[in-house]
Amino acid sequence: MKAKIVGFRGSYRDPDYRNVLIRLIDADPYKSKVIGRKVRLKINEKTWINGKIIRFHGNNGVLVARFERGIPPFTLGWEVEVK
């Protein structure tokens, strides 16, 4: 499955780059059991950042994923891989 990064948790002045808001592409998160699944973000050819989906965020199908380390802010809008 693929997902898209739509934002970061935290305030405008102090965002948390480790907790990321993602939205699944072409899948319903309520029907597919996605809580607890692994998430991978590809930065370049050799660099991957791993994470895990931990909870829902609101009622519109947005999920919260926590990564091992903070991801760069320029990755907003990038696709991630959900296993």
PDB file as gemmi writes it, atoms N, CA and C in Angstrom:
CRYST1    1.000    1.000    1.000  90.00  90.00  90.00 P 1                      
ATOM      1  N   MET A   1       0.831  -1.179   0.000  1.00  0.00           N  
ATOM      2  CA  MET A   1       0.000   0.000   0.000  1.00  0.00           C  
ATOM      3  C   MET A   1       0.875   1.243   0.000  1.00  0.00           C  
ATOM      4  N   LYS A   2       0.338   2.290  -0.528  1.00  0.00           N  
ATOM      5  CA  LYS A   2       1.033   3.572  -0.544  1.00  0.00           C  
ATOM      6  C   LYS A   2       0.246   4.561   0.303  1.00  0.00           C  
ATOM      7  N   ALA A   3       0.968   5.514   0.862  1.00  0.00           N  
ATOM      8  CA  ALA A   3       0.351   6.598   1.629  1.00  0.00           C  
ATOM      9  C   ALA A   3       1.105   7.879   1.326  1.00  0.00           C  
ATOM     10  N   LYS A   4       0.489   9.003   1.633  1.00  0.00           N  
ATOM     11  CA  LYS A   4       1.097  10.306   1.370  1.00  0.00           C  
ATOM     12  C   LYS A   4       1.214  11.068   2.682  1.00  0.00           C  
ATOM     13  N   ILE A   5       2.353  11.739   2.879  1.00  0.00           N  
ATOM     14  CA  ILE A   5       2.558  12.557   4.067  1.00  0.00           C  
ATOM     15  C   ILE A   5       1.774  13.851   3.896  1.00  0.00           C  
ATOM     16  N   VAL A   6       0.861  14.115   4.846  1.00  0.00           N  
ATOM     17  CA  VAL A   6       0.023  15.313   4.739  1.00  0.00           C  
ATOM     18  C   VAL A   6       0.351  16.354   5.799  1.00  0.00           C  
ATOM     19  N   GLY A   7       1.156  16.009   6.804  1.00  0.00           N  
ATOM     20  CA  GLY A   7       1.490  16.988   7.823  1.00  0.00           C  
ATOM     21  C   GLY A   7       2.279  16.376   8.959  1.00  0.00           C  
ATOM     22  N   PHE A   8       2.578  17.222   9.917  1.00  0.00           N  
ATOM     23  CA  PHE A   8       3.305  16.807  11.113  1.00  0.00           C  
ATOM     24  C   PHE A   8       2.461  17.134  12.338  1.00  0.00           C  
ATOM     25  N   ARG A   9       2.626  16.376  13.402  1.00  0.00           N  
ATOM     26  CA  ARG A   9       1.935  16.697  14.642  1.00  0.00           C  
ATOM     27  C   ARG A   9       2.654  17.827  15.338  1.00  0.00           C  
ATOM     28  N   GLY A  10       1.932  18.515  16.173  1.00  0.00           N  
ATOM     29  CA  GLY A  10       2.502  19.640  16.897  1.00  0.00           C  
ATOM     30  C   GLY A  10       1.969  20.947  16.364  1.00  0.00           C  
ATOM     31  N   SER A  11       2.449  22.017  16.923  1.00  0.00           N  
ATOM     32  CA  SER A  11       1.957  23.328  16.534  1.00  0.00           C  
ATOM     33  C   SER A  11       2.718  23.859  15.316  1.00  0.00           C  
ATOM     34  N   TYR A  12       2.266  24.990  14.832  1.00  0.00           N  
ATOM     35  CA  TYR A  12       2.905  25.613  13.673  1.00  0.00           C  
ATOM     36  C   TYR A  12       4.338  26.022  13.999  1.00  0.00           C  
ATOM     37  N   ARG A  13       4.543  26.545  15.189  1.00  0.00           N  
ATOM     38  CA  ARG A  13       5.878  27.007  15.569  1.00  0.00           C  
ATOM     39  C   ARG A  13       6.783  25.885  16.052  1.00  0.00           C  
ATOM     40  N   ASP A  14       6.191  24.822  16.566  1.00  0.00           N  
ATOM     41  CA  ASP A  14       6.996  23.731  17.127  1.00  0.00           C  
ATOM     42  C   ASP A  14       6.485  22.380  16.624  1.00  0.00           C  
ATOM     43  N   PRO A  15       6.678  22.064  15.336  1.00  0.00           N  
ATOM     44  CA  PRO A  15       6.197  20.779  14.817  1.00  0.00           C  
ATOM     45  C   PRO A  15       7.051  19.615  15.325  1.00  0.00           C  
ATOM     46  N   ASP A  16       6.414  18.460  15.412  1.00  0.00           N  
ATOM     47  CA  ASP A  16       7.106  17.243  15.826  1.00  0.00           C  
ATOM     48  C   ASP A  16       7.383  16.436  14.559  1.00  0.00           C  
ATOM     49  N   TYR A  17       8.619  16.411  14.123  1.00  0.00           N  
ATOM     50  CA  TYR A  17       8.969  15.753  12.861  1.00  0.00           C  
ATOM     51  C   TYR A  17       9.074  14.236  12.984  1.00  0.00           C  
ATOM     52  N   ARG A  18       8.893  13.726  14.183  1.00  0.00           N  
ATOM     53  CA  ARG A  18       8.925  12.276  14.366  1.00  0.00           C  
ATOM     54  C   ARG A  18       7.525  11.674  14.216  1.00  0.00           C  
ATOM     55  N   ASN A  19       6.508  12.408  14.626  1.00  0.00           N  
ATOM     56  CA  ASN A  19       5.122  11.972  14.491  1.00  0.00           C  
ATOM     57  C   ASN A  19       4.524  12.644  13.263  1.00  0.00           C  
ATOM     58  N   VAL A  20       4.143  11.823  12.287  1.00  0.00           N  
ATOM     59  CA  VAL A  20       3.759  12.316  10.969  1.00  0.00           C  
ATOM     60  C   VAL A  20       2.318  11.910  10.678  1.00  0.00           C  
ATOM     61  N   LEU A  21       1.566  12.811  10.054  1.00  0.00           N  
ATOM     62  CA  LEU A  21       0.204  12.518   9.611  1.00  0.00           C  
ATOM     63  C   LEU A  21       0.260  12.010   8.179  1.00  0.00           C  
ATOM     64  N   ILE A  22      -0.336  10.832   7.937  1.00  0.00           N  
ATOM     65  CA  ILE A  22      -0.338  10.249   6.597  1.00  0.00           C  
ATOM     66  C   ILE A  22      -1.764   9.887   6.201  1.00  0.00           C  
ATOM     67  N   ARG A  23      -2.006   9.844   4.888  1.00  0.00           N  
ATOM     68  CA  ARG A  23      -3.304   9.438   4.353  1.00  0.00           C  
ATOM     69  C   ARG A  23      -3.066   8.339   3.328  1.00  0.00           C  
ATOM     70  N   LEU A  24      -3.804   7.235   3.457  1.00  0.00           N  
ATOM     71  CA  LEU A  24      -3.660   6.125   2.519  1.00  0.00           C  
ATOM     72  C   LEU A  24      -4.188   6.514   1.145  1.00  0.00           C  
ATOM     73  N   ILE A  25      -3.525   6.016   0.112  1.00  0.00           N  
ATOM     74  CA  ILE A  25      -3.931   6.244  -1.270  1.00  0.00           C  
ATOM     75  C   ILE A  25      -4.684   5.009  -1.754  1.00  0.00           C  
ATOM     76  N   ASP A  26      -5.907   5.209  -2.229  1.00  0.00           N  
ATOM     77  CA  ASP A  26      -6.740   4.130  -2.797  1.00  0.00           C  
ATOM     78  C   ASP A  26      -6.996   2.994  -1.816  1.00  0.00           C  
ATOM     79  N   ALA A  27      -7.170   3.310  -0.539  1.00  0.00           N  
ATOM     80  CA  ALA A  27      -7.518   2.288   0.442  1.00  0.00           C  
ATOM     81  C   ALA A  27      -8.282   2.955   1.585  1.00  0.00           C  
ATOM     82  N   ASP A  28      -9.190   2.222   2.174  1.00  0.00           N  
ATOM     83  CA  ASP A  28      -9.951   2.734   3.308  1.00  0.00           C  
ATOM     84  C   ASP A  28      -9.274   2.270   4.594  1.00  0.00           C  
ATOM     85  N   PRO A  29      -8.764   3.184   5.411  1.00  0.00           N  
ATOM     86  CA  PRO A  29      -8.047   2.754   6.619  1.00  0.00           C  
ATOM     87  C   PRO A  29      -8.951   2.099   7.651  1.00  0.00           C  
ATOM     88  N   TYR A  30     -10.266   2.373   7.588  1.00  0.00           N  
ATOM     89  CA  TYR A  30     -11.163   1.782   8.561  1.00  0.00           C  
ATOM     90  C   TYR A  30     -11.499   0.334   8.225  1.00  0.00           C  
ATOM     91  N   LYS A  31     -11.442  -0.012   6.933  1.00  0.00           N  
ATOM     92  CA  LYS A  31     -11.737  -1.385   6.534  1.00  0.00           C  
ATOM     93  C   LYS A  31     -10.492  -2.260   6.549  1.00  0.00           C  
ATOM     94  N   SER A  32      -9.362  -1.698   6.170  1.00  0.00           N  
ATOM     95  CA  SER A  32      -8.119  -2.466   6.218  1.00  0.00           C  
ATOM     96  C   SER A  32      -7.454  -2.204   7.562  1.00  0.00           C  
ATOM     97  N   LYS A  33      -6.991  -3.230   8.184  1.00  0.00           N  
ATOM     98  CA  LYS A  33      -6.403  -3.099   9.512  1.00  0.00           C  
ATOM     99  C   LYS A  33      -4.972  -2.587   9.370  1.00  0.00           C  
ATOM    100  N   VAL A  34      -4.790  -1.311   9.613  1.00  0.00           N  
ATOM    101  CA  VAL A  34      -3.497  -0.685   9.374  1.00  0.00           C  
ATOM    102  C   VAL A  34      -2.771  -0.290  10.652  1.00  0.00           C  
ATOM    103  N   ILE A  35      -3.456  -0.249  11.783  1.00  0.00           N  
ATOM    104  CA  ILE A  35      -2.792   0.123  13.029  1.00  0.00           C  
ATOM    105  C   ILE A  35      -1.776  -0.958  13.375  1.00  0.00           C  
ATOM    106  N   GLY A  36      -0.530  -0.540  13.586  1.00  0.00           N  
ATOM    107  CA  GLY A  36       0.543  -1.473  13.909  1.00  0.00           C  
ATOM    108  C   GLY A  36       1.393  -1.874  12.722  1.00  0.00           C  
ATOM    109  N   ARG A  37       0.992  -1.482  11.516  1.00  0.00           N  
ATOM    110  CA  ARG A  37       1.785  -1.833  10.335  1.00  0.00           C  
ATOM    111  C   ARG A  37       3.029  -0.967  10.231  1.00  0.00           C  
ATOM    112  N   LYS A  38       4.023  -1.488   9.548  1.00  0.00           N  
ATOM    113  CA  LYS A  38       5.288  -0.776   9.356  1.00  0.00           C  
ATOM    114  C   LYS A  38       5.174   0.206   8.202  1.00  0.00           C  
ATOM    115  N   VAL A  39       5.913   1.302   8.320  1.00  0.00           N  
ATOM    116  CA  VAL A  39       5.939   2.358   7.303  1.00  0.00           C  
ATOM    117  C   VAL A  39       7.400   2.631   6.966  1.00  0.00           C  
ATOM    118  N   ARG A  40       7.695   2.817   5.671  1.00  0.00           N  
ATOM    119  CA  ARG A  40       9.070   3.122   5.241  1.00  0.00           C  
ATOM    120  C   ARG A  40       9.055   4.338   4.338  1.00  0.00           C  
ATOM    121  N   LEU A  41       9.986   5.255   4.602  1.00  0.00           N  
ATOM    122  CA  LEU A  41      10.151   6.450   3.795  1.00  0.00           C  
ATOM    123  C   LEU A  41      11.518   6.395   3.145  1.00  0.00           C  
ATOM    124  N   LYS A  42      11.546   6.516   1.819  1.00  0.00           N  
ATOM    125  CA  LYS A  42      12.806   6.474   1.081  1.00  0.00           C  
ATOM    126  C   LYS A  42      13.295   7.901   0.867  1.00  0.00           C  
ATOM    127  N   ILE A  43      14.456   8.226   1.455  1.00  0.00           N  
ATOM    128  CA  ILE A  43      15.043   9.552   1.316  1.00  0.00           C  
ATOM    129  C   ILE A  43      15.903   9.613   0.058  1.00  0.00           C  
ATOM    130  N   ASN A  44      16.802   8.659  -0.099  1.00  0.00           N  
ATOM    131  CA  ASN A  44      17.598   8.545  -1.325  1.00  0.00           C  
ATOM    132  C   ASN A  44      17.865   7.065  -1.573  1.00  0.00           C  
ATOM    133  N   GLU A  45      18.815   6.750  -2.429  1.00  0.00           N  
ATOM    134  CA  GLU A  45      19.039   5.354  -2.824  1.00  0.00           C  
ATOM    135  C   GLU A  45      19.411   4.449  -1.648  1.00  0.00           C  
ATOM    136  N   LYS A  46      20.130   4.973  -0.674  1.00  0.00           N  
ATOM    137  CA  LYS A  46      20.615   4.138   0.421  1.00  0.00           C  
ATOM    138  C   LYS A  46      19.934   4.418   1.748  1.00  0.00           C  
ATOM    139  N   THR A  47      19.170   5.477   1.847  1.00  0.00           N  
ATOM    140  CA  THR A  47      18.622   5.893   3.136  1.00  0.00           C  
ATOM    141  C   THR A  47      17.124   5.632   3.206  1.00  0.00           C  
ATOM    142  N   TRP A  48      16.725   4.823   4.182  1.00  0.00           N  
ATOM    143  CA  TRP A  48      15.325   4.559   4.483  1.00  0.00           C  
ATOM    144  C   TRP A  48      15.094   4.929   5.943  1.00  0.00           C  
ATOM    145  N   ILE A  49      13.938   5.498   6.241  1.00  0.00           N  
ATOM    146  CA  ILE A  49      13.552   5.758   7.623  1.00  0.00           C  
ATOM    147  C   ILE A  49      12.320   4.912   7.904  1.00  0.00           C  
ATOM    148  N   ASN A  50      12.392   4.094   8.939  1.00  0.00           N  
ATOM    149  CA  ASN A  50      11.317   3.170   9.278  1.00  0.00           C  
ATOM    150  C   ASN A  50      10.429   3.762  10.357  1.00  0.00           C  
ATOM    151  N   GLY A  51       9.169   3.363  10.332  1.00  0.00           N  
ATOM    152  CA  GLY A  51       8.218   3.822  11.323  1.00  0.00           C  
ATOM    153  C   GLY A  51       7.089   2.834  11.492  1.00  0.00           C  
ATOM    154  N   LYS A  52       6.082   3.250  12.247  1.00  0.00           N  
ATOM    155  CA  LYS A  52       4.959   2.379  12.559  1.00  0.00           C  
ATOM    156  C   LYS A  52       3.706   3.237  12.691  1.00  0.00           C  
ATOM    157  N   ILE A  53       2.572   2.751  12.186  1.00  0.00           N  
ATOM    158  CA  ILE A  53       1.303   3.455  12.327  1.00  0.00           C  
ATOM    159  C   ILE A  53       0.785   3.191  13.736  1.00  0.00           C  
ATOM    160  N   ILE A  54       0.490   4.275  14.469  1.00  0.00           N  
ATOM    161  CA  ILE A  54       0.126   4.098  15.878  1.00  0.00           C  
ATOM    162  C   ILE A  54      -1.336   4.389  16.183  1.00  0.00           C  
ATOM    163  N   ARG A  55      -1.990   5.290  15.418  1.00  0.00           N  
ATOM    164  CA  ARG A  55      -3.378   5.608  15.739  1.00  0.00           C  
ATOM    165  C   ARG A  55      -4.016   6.387  14.597  1.00  0.00           C  
ATOM    166  N   PHE A  56      -5.341   6.588  14.725  1.00  0.00           N  
ATOM    167  CA  PHE A  56      -6.077   7.442  13.803  1.00  0.00           C  
ATOM    168  C   PHE A  56      -5.958   8.892  14.251  1.00  0.00           C  
ATOM    169  N   HIS A  57      -6.188   9.810  13.317  1.00  0.00           N  
ATOM    170  CA  HIS A  57      -6.181  11.246  13.606  1.00  0.00           C  
ATOM    171  C   HIS A  57      -7.439  11.843  12.995  1.00  0.00           C  
ATOM    172  N   GLY A  58      -8.473  11.996  13.783  1.00  0.00           N  
ATOM    173  CA  GLY A  58      -9.735  12.539  13.287  1.00  0.00           C  
ATOM    174  C   GLY A  58     -10.595  11.472  12.647  1.00  0.00           C  
ATOM    175  N   ASN A  59     -11.617  11.933  11.907  1.00  0.00           N  
ATOM    176  CA  ASN A  59     -12.584  11.016  11.295  1.00  0.00           C  
ATOM    177  C   ASN A  59     -12.485  10.955   9.780  1.00  0.00           C  
ATOM    178  N   ASN A  60     -11.454  11.551   9.192  1.00  0.00           N  
ATOM    179  CA  ASN A  60     -11.352  11.598   7.735  1.00  0.00           C  
ATOM    180  C   ASN A  60     -10.346  10.625   7.160  1.00  0.00           C  
ATOM    181  N   GLY A  61      -9.896   9.659   7.933  1.00  0.00           N  
ATOM    182  CA  GLY A  61      -8.992   8.639   7.408  1.00  0.00           C  
ATOM    183  C   GLY A  61      -7.531   8.991   7.485  1.00  0.00           C  
ATOM    184  N   VAL A  62      -7.172   9.999   8.254  1.00  0.00           N  
ATOM    185  CA  VAL A  62      -5.761  10.348   8.427  1.00  0.00           C  
ATOM    186  C   VAL A  62      -5.205   9.524   9.580  1.00  0.00           C  
ATOM    187  N   LEU A  63      -3.987   9.062   9.422  1.00  0.00           N  
ATOM    188  CA  LEU A  63      -3.331   8.213  10.415  1.00  0.00           C  
ATOM    189  C   LEU A  63      -2.089   8.906  10.957  1.00  0.00           C  
ATOM    190  N   VAL A  64      -1.686   8.514  12.153  1.00  0.00           N  
ATOM    191  CA  VAL A  64      -0.454   9.027  12.753  1.00  0.00           C  
ATOM    192  C   VAL A  64       0.581   7.914  12.704  1.00  0.00           C  
ATOM    193  N   ALA A  65       1.735   8.226  12.136  1.00  0.00           N  
ATOM    194  CA  ALA A  65       2.846   7.277  12.079  1.00  0.00           C  
ATOM    195  C   ALA A  65       4.010   7.861  12.870  1.00  0.00           C  
ATOM    196  N   ARG A  66       4.646   7.031  13.682  1.00  0.00           N  
ATOM    197  CA  ARG A  66       5.809   7.459  14.450  1.00  0.00           C  
ATOM    198  C   ARG A  66       7.051   6.819  13.845  1.00  0.00           C  
ATOM    199  N   PHE A  67       8.007   7.650  13.457  1.00  0.00           N  
ATOM    200  CA  PHE A  67       9.243   7.181  12.840  1.00  0.00           C  
ATOM    201  C   PHE A  67      10.344   7.047  13.881  1.00  0.00           C  
ATOM    202  N   GLU A  68      11.378   6.266  13.529  1.00  0.00           N  
ATOM    203  CA  GLU A  68      12.494   6.038  14.446  1.00  0.00           C  
ATOM    204  C   GLU A  68      13.231   7.329  14.771  1.00  0.00           C  
ATOM    205  N   ARG A  69      13.355   8.181  13.784  1.00  0.00           N  
ATOM    206  CA  ARG A  69      13.966   9.492  13.984  1.00  0.00           C  
ATOM    207  C   ARG A  69      13.169  10.497  13.179  1.00  0.00           C  
ATOM    208  N   GLY A  70      13.392  11.763  13.426  1.00  0.00           N  
ATOM    209  CA  GLY A  70      12.640  12.793  12.735  1.00  0.00           C  
ATOM    210  C   GLY A  70      12.921  12.800  11.247  1.00  0.00           C  
ATOM    211  N   ILE A  71      11.901  13.068  10.470  1.00  0.00           N  
ATOM    212  CA  ILE A  71      12.079  13.123   9.022  1.00  0.00           C  
ATOM    213  C   ILE A  71      12.232  14.584   8.603  1.00  0.00           C  
ATOM    214  N   PRO A  72      12.911  14.843   7.497  1.00  0.00           N  
ATOM    215  CA  PRO A  72      13.129  16.226   7.054  1.00  0.00           C  
ATOM    216  C   PRO A  72      11.811  16.897   6.646  1.00  0.00           C  
ATOM    217  N   PRO A  73      11.695  18.196   6.851  1.00  0.00           N  
ATOM    218  CA  PRO A  73      10.457  18.900   6.497  1.00  0.00           C  
ATOM    219  C   PRO A  73      10.164  18.911   5.000  1.00  0.00           C  
ATOM    220  N   PHE A  74      11.173  18.772   4.156  1.00  0.00           N  
ATOM    221  CA  PHE A  74      10.919  18.802   2.714  1.00  0.00           C  
ATOM    222  C   PHE A  74      10.212  17.551   2.214  1.00  0.00           C  
ATOM    223  N   THR A  75      10.007  16.558   3.059  1.00  0.00           N  
ATOM    224  CA  THR A  75       9.314  15.341   2.643  1.00  0.00           C  
ATOM    225  C   THR A  75       7.794  15.474   2.683  1.00  0.00           C  
ATOM    226  N   LEU A  76       7.287  16.635   3.035  1.00  0.00           N  
ATOM    227  CA  LEU A  76       5.844  16.879   3.060  1.00  0.00           C  
ATOM    228  C   LEU A  76       5.296  16.695   1.647  1.00  0.00           C  
ATOM    229  N   GLY A  77       4.326  15.789   1.500  1.00  0.00           N  
ATOM    230  CA  GLY A  77       3.752  15.479   0.189  1.00  0.00           C  
ATOM    231  C   GLY A  77       4.352  14.248  -0.459  1.00  0.00           C  
ATOM    232  N   TRP A  78       5.409  13.696   0.102  1.00  0.00           N  
ATOM    233  CA  TRP A  78       6.037  12.497  -0.469  1.00  0.00           C  
ATOM    234  C   TRP A  78       5.199  11.264  -0.155  1.00  0.00           C  
ATOM    235  N   GLU A  79       5.432  10.202  -0.928  1.00  0.00           N  
ATOM    236  CA  GLU A  79       4.766   8.930  -0.673  1.00  0.00           C  
ATOM    237  C   GLU A  79       5.616   8.061   0.232  1.00  0.00           C  
ATOM    238  N   VAL A  80       4.944   7.296   1.077  1.00  0.00           N  
ATOM    239  CA  VAL A  80       5.602   6.320   1.932  1.00  0.00           C  
ATOM    240  C   VAL A  80       5.017   4.947   1.611  1.00  0.00           C  
ATOM    241  N   GLU A  81       5.751   3.935   1.979  1.00  0.00           N  
ATOM    242  CA  GLU A  81       5.355   2.555   1.711  1.00  0.00           C  
ATOM    243  C   GLU A  81       4.822   1.939   3.000  1.00  0.00           C  
ATOM    244  N   VAL A  82       3.606   1.398   2.947  1.00  0.00           N  
ATOM    245  CA  VAL A  82       2.988   0.740   4.093  1.00  0.00           C  
ATOM    246  C   VAL A  82       3.024  -0.755   3.853  1.00  0.00           C  
ATOM    247  N   LYS A  83       3.605  -1.492   4.797  1.00  0.00           N  
ATOM    248  CA  LYS A  83       3.713  -2.946   4.632  1.00  0.00           C  
ATOM    249  C   LYS A  83       2.661  -3.664   5.455  1.00  0.00           C  
TER     250      LYS A  83                                                      
END                                                                             
